[in-house]
Amino acid sequence: MLKVIIADDEPKVNLLLQKIVDWEKLGYQIAGTANDGERALQLIEEEKPDVLMTDIRMPGVNGMELIRRAKEIRPDLVFIVVSGYRQFEYAQTALKYGVTDYLLKPVNAEELTQLLIHIREEEEKKKRLDTWTASVDRQLRENEWKKREQLVDNLREYAQENRELNGYESLNQEYGCDFHEGTYQVIIIKPDIPSAEEHGDAYRIMMKRSLSVVQKALEQFADESAAAVHAEGIMVVIYKEKYDPVQLRQFLTRVRREIENQRDLFWGIIVTMAMGGEKHRIQELPQSMKEAVQLCKNRITGGKGGWLSWDAGDNETREDYEMLPEERKYFQEIGEYLDSKKISMEVARTEGIMTARRASGSQIYDCYMEISDAVLTGIRQNEKLDIDKIRKDLIYGFYRCTTTSEAFGFLREYISDLIENFEKKKETKEQKPITEARKYIQEHYLEPLKLEDVSKHIGFNATYFSSVFKKETGKNFLDYVTELRMNKAKQLLCSGEMSVNDVAEAVGYQDLKYFSRLFKKNAGISPSDYKKMYQ
């Protein structure tokens, strides 16, 4: 409904205007009435109306002055002037101030009704246009940021390959940027949350929201910028024609505070800043990227939440780690034999050595990846591997860890799970009855489904079916059905069209508390918080 304020110094006229038409039926709500201009201005401040209906002549602040001052408070406010015949010249002047229309006293109900209908229709058109314009603007900004994300992606590749960028003219043309002579710098903003690996969904959404925070802030601060999420964190390229390190620090402090203040959904966020060196040639940006990445690796030994600056001397200049040939061969052999116990023991032994040496974060990362590559080389002698996906998982896993112990622990667990999955595939092949059972579950999992229902459907004894089902799928019946239901619940919550209670019932749970407990265990956050993230 549109909110309207009525201002007239004659109480009878004021009352008449409230009663002369059915405001609610016409789509209006009377937010307040005033007998003088000062009170009307006060109501405009408090109620933020859409329409002001005012007399021309009132004591104190007259109608003309009221319109002028009201427009300063609410530029989009719609005005209807109520005028006596002798004040007609005032009404004409009021039109110059953007008054929509005027009505002569005594006000005619039909005339007022038609005017209110017209105003409502125009406001609805304007709202639709504003929505469409905002949508177009948002799409343009998103497309622009996607281009900038591609710039960061390419810059990251150049840094890994020790290559220089082209000049700024070429980059401006390719990515729609406006780079010129000035100062360039890469900064990695790395938010961490407790037990990130256990809360995958929450971590990914936190990073997406944090990227949005960074992008909005950059639009106000940098002369030109780009940002994208990678394993290391939010990689930010900043260009300033006139560089001021104090202003940069203040800007990053504000961004850090805003990211850490997402406590409505994520408690305990700690942000580390890894600042590559300042460069005065755009071609040197990959070097600044490389420096920021190295600093980000060092966070695993220096602790999260710090300010790491290459130019301030926070870089640890130590020799790169390189695995001995005999060590590499040994890791390949135990990988080939799929010996997860030996792999875990050797990873733990190597962790002890690296800790005793007080290795830098970069050295630990290199060691971590050397072990990964050697073991995967051995495993692939027997099994087909999606090496790119596995390496990506391992790299992301490393950067989600905040200590050396966490990193090597993640590596042990990931490789053990990988080998365990291969062994399961070797032991059995999925049998036709289990395939039929999974199909039946897929068709009925939103219903109150019991293990006995499925076992009866495929002609198995319930106890035997339970055993075979877990052997073939790697999950017990209840966990399997729960996972399907939780995935469906996430889809429904994202749409925002259903309440949490309705979603619970839709995926087969009558007990809301039980559903909420299962959902939080699956997604890392409550269903109501999950829904908020997509509103």
Residue pairs with C-beta under 8 A, 6 or more apart in sequence:
1 24
1 27
1 28
1 29
2 27
2 28
2 29
2 50
2 51
2 119
2 120
2 123
3 28
3 29
3 31
3 47
3 48
3 49
3 50
3 51
4 23
4 28
4 29
4 30
4 31
4 49
4 50
4 51
4 52
4 53
5 30
5 31
5 32
5 33
5 34
5 40
5 43
5 44
5 47
5 49
5 51
5 52
5 53
6 14
6 17
6 18
6 30
6 32
6 33
6 34
6 53
6 54
7 33
7 34
7 35
7 36
7 37
7 39
7 40
7 52
7 53
7 54
7 55
7 58
7 63
7 66
8 14
8 17
8 35
8 54
8 55
8 58
8 82
9 35
9 36
9 55
9 57
9 58
9 59
10 55
11 35
13 55
13 82
13 105
14 33
14 35
16 107
17 53
17 82
17 107
18 30
18 33
20 107
20 109
20 112
21 109
21 112
21 113
21 116
23 29
23 30
23 116
26 113
26 116
26 117
26 120
27 116
27 120
28 51
28 116
28 120
31 43
31 47
31 49
32 43
32 46
32 47
32 49
34 40
34 42
34 43
35 58
36 58
36 59
36 60
36 61
37 58
37 59
37 60
37 61
37 62
37 63
37 65
37 66
38 60
38 61
40 52
40 54
40 61
40 66
40 70
41 61
41 66
41 69
41 70
41 73
43 49
44 52
44 70
44 73
44 74
44 77
45 73
48 74
49 74
49 77
50 76
50 77
50 78
50 123
51 77
51 78
51 79
51 80
51 119
52 66
52 67
52 70
52 77
52 78
52 79
52 80
53 79
53 80
53 82
54 63
54 66
54 67
54 79
54 80
54 81
54 82
55 63
55 81
55 82
55 83
56 62
56 63
56 64
56 81
56 82
56 83
56 84
56 87
56 90
56 91
56 94
57 63
57 84
57 87
57 90
58 66
61 69
63 81
63 90
63 94
64 90
64 93
64 94
64 97
67 79
67 81
67 94
67 97
67 99
68 97
70 77
70 79
71 77
71 97
71 98
78 100
78 119
78 123
79 94
79 97
79 98
79 99
79 100
80 99
80 100
80 101
80 102
80 103
80 115
80 119
81 90
81 91
81 94
81 99
81 101
81 102
81 103
82 102
82 103
82 105
82 107
83 90
83 91
83 102
83 103
83 104
83 105
84 104
84 105
85 104
85 105
88 104
91 99
91 102
94 102
95 102
100 115
100 119
101 115
103 111
103 112
103 115
144 176
145 215
145 227
147 175
147 176
148 175
148 177
148 225
148 226
148 227
148 228
148 237
149 226
149 227
149 228
150 175
151 171
151 175
151 177
151 226
151 237
152 226
152 227
152 228
152 230
152 235
152 237
153 228
153 230
155 165
155 186
155 235
155 237
155 285
155 286
155 289
156 230
156 235
156 289
158 164
158 165
158 285
158 286
158 289
159 286
159 287
159 289
159 290
159 293
160 290
162 286
162 290
163 286
164 283
164 284
164 286
165 171
165 282
165 283
165 285
165 286
166 283
167 282
167 283
168 177
168 179
168 180
168 282
171 177
171 179
171 282
172 178
172 179
175 226
177 224
177 226
178 223
178 224
179 224
179 239
179 282
180 239
180 241
181 241
182 223
182 239
182 240
182 241
182 242
182 243
182 280
183 239
183 240
183 241
183 243
183 278
183 279
183 280
184 237
184 238
184 239
184 278
184 279
184 280
184 281
184 282
184 284
184 285
184 288
185 237
185 238
185 248
185 275
185 276
185 277
185 278
185 279
185 288
186 235
186 236
186 237
186 238
186 276
186 285
186 288
186 289
186 291
186 292
187 236
187 238
187 252
187 273
187 274
187 275
187 276
187 292
188 232
188 233
188 234
188 235
188 236
188 273
188 274
188 276
188 292
188 293
188 295
188 296
189 210
189 214
189 233
189 234
189 236
189 252
189 255
189 256
189 259
189 271
189 272
189 273
190 232
190 233
190 234
190 271
190 272
190 273
190 274
190 296
190 299
190 304
190 399
191 206
191 207
191 210
191 233
191 234
191 259
191 260
191 269
191 270
191 271
192 269
192 270
192 271
192 272
192 304
192 305
192 400
192 402
193 199
193 202
193 203
193 206
193 266
193 268
193 269
193 270
194 268
196 203
196 400
197 397
197 400
197 401
197 410
198 524
199 523
199 524
199 525
200 524
201 490
201 523
201 524
201 525
201 530
202 265
202 266
202 523
202 524
202 525
203 400
203 524
205 265
205 533
206 262
206 265
206 266
206 269
207 229
207 234
208 229
209 262
209 533
210 234
210 259
210 262
211 227
211 228
211 229
211 234
213 255
213 258
213 259
214 227
214 234
214 236
214 255
214 259
215 227
217 251
217 254
217 255
217 258
218 225
218 227
218 236
218 238
219 225
221 238
221 247
221 251
222 238
222 239
222 240
223 239
223 240
223 241
224 239
225 236
225 237
225 238
225 239
226 236
226 237
227 234
227 235
227 236
227 237
228 234
228 235
229 235
231 392
231 395
231 396
231 398
231 399
232 274
232 292
232 293
232 296
232 399
233 272
233 274
233 296
233 399
235 289
235 292
237 285
238 248
239 282
240 248
243 278
252 273
256 271
256 273
259 269
259 271
260 269
260 270
260 271
262 269
263 269
264 529
264 532
265 525
265 529
265 532
265 533
270 304
270 305
271 305
272 296
272 299
272 304
272 305
272 306
272 308
273 306
273 307
273 308
274 292
274 293
274 295
274 296
274 299
274 308
275 292
275 295
275 307
275 308
275 309
275 310
275 311
276 287
276 288
276 289
276 290
276 291
276 292
276 295
276 310
277 287
277 288
277 291
277 310
277 311
278 288
278 311
279 285
279 287
279 288
288 310
291 310
291 315
292 310
294 310
294 315
294 361
294 362
295 308
295 309
295 310
295 314
295 315
296 308
296 361
296 399
297 360
297 361
297 362
297 364
297 365
298 308
298 314
298 315
298 316
298 360
298 361
298 362
299 306
299 308
299 361
299 402
300 361
300 364
300 365
300 398
300 401
300 402
300 403
300 404
300 407
301 358
301 359
301 360
301 361
301 364
301 404
302 308
302 314
302 361
303 402
304 402
308 314
316 360
316 361
316 362
318 359
318 360
318 362
318 363
319 363
320 362
320 363
320 366
321 359
321 362
321 363
321 364
321 366
321 367
321 370
322 366
322 370
323 331
323 367
323 370
323 371
323 374
327 374
328 370
328 374
329 374
330 346
331 343
331 346
331 371
331 374
331 375
331 378
332 374
332 375
332 377
332 378
333 378
334 342
334 343
334 346
334 375
334 378
335 343
335 374
335 375
335 376
335 377
335 378
335 379
336 378
336 379
336 381
336 382
337 378
338 379
338 382
338 419
338 422
338 423
340 415
340 416
340 419
340 420
343 375
343 412
343 415
343 416
343 419
344 412
344 415
344 416
346 371
347 371
347 408
347 411
347 412
347 415
348 408
348 412
350 367
350 371
350 408
351 404
351 405
351 408
354 363
354 364
354 367
354 404
355 404
357 363
359 367
359 404
364 404
364 407
365 398
368 394
368 398
368 407
368 408
368 411
369 394
369 395
369 398
371 411
372 391
372 394
372 411
372 415
373 391
375 415
376 385
376 387
376 390
376 391
379 385
379 418
379 419
379 422
380 387
382 422
383 422
390 418
393 414
394 411
394 414
397 407
397 410
397 411
397 414
398 407
398 410
398 411
400 410
401 407
401 409
401 410
421 474
424 474
427 471
428 471
428 472
430 472
430 473
431 468
431 472
433 458
433 459
433 460
433 468
434 458
434 468
434 469
434 472
434 473
436 457
436 458
437 454
437 455
437 457
437 458
437 465
437 469
438 473
440 454
440 457
440 458
441 449
441 454
441 480
441 481
441 484
442 484
444 453
445 481
445 484
445 485
445 488
445 508
446 485
446 488
446 506
446 507
446 508
447 508
448 508
449 481
449 508
451 462
451 465
451 466
451 477
451 478
452 462
454 465
454 477
455 461
455 462
455 464
455 465
455 466
456 462
458 465
460 468
466 476
466 477
469 476
469 477
469 480
470 476
470 477
473 480
475 483
482 518
482 522
483 522
485 507
485 508
485 509
485 518
486 507
486 518
486 519
486 522
486 523
488 506
488 507
489 503
489 504
489 506
489 507
489 515
489 519
489 527
490 523
490 530
492 498
492 503
492 506
492 507
493 500
493 503
493 527
493 530
493 531
493 534
494 531
494 534
495 534
496 531
496 534
496 535
498 506
500 512
500 516
500 527
500 528
500 531
501 512
503 527
504 510
504 511
504 512
504 515
504 516
504 527
507 515
509 515
509 518
515 527
516 526
516 527
516 528
519 526
519 527
519 530
520 526
520 527
523 530
